[in-house]
């Protein structure tokens, strides 16, 4: 798993360099002219694949060995331990999704700046 974290850490650098800031709000405001997904599309694809691998989504969804025919951790953990295990899994998915949106897809900025898309203020 450490190899995925290294690639995620390195792929966070291009949006930081384009925004000239480590502040997430400044990174989003730097995308007011053009979202970073357009000039950094290869970085976005690599970040997305690394995020899938880090969160154990398809096709990287094998946290147990093939010899464990009964889905290892699903049998090992029960009741509240199993619930906390899956809560942690889905919290990491939400975190990776939020980072992807903030770093590459403009965060809370509207992609189209015309009337129906600007009804709701950005701070909401």
Secondary structure as UniProt FT lines:
FT   HELIX           2..11
FT   HELIX           13..19
FT   HELIX           24..30
FT   HELIX           36..39
FT   HELIX           41..54
FT   TURN            55..56
FT   TURN            58..59
FT   TURN            66..67
FT   TURN            69..70
FT   HELIX           72..76
FT   HELIX           79..104
FT   TURN            107..108
FT   HELIX           115..118
FT   TURN            122..123
//
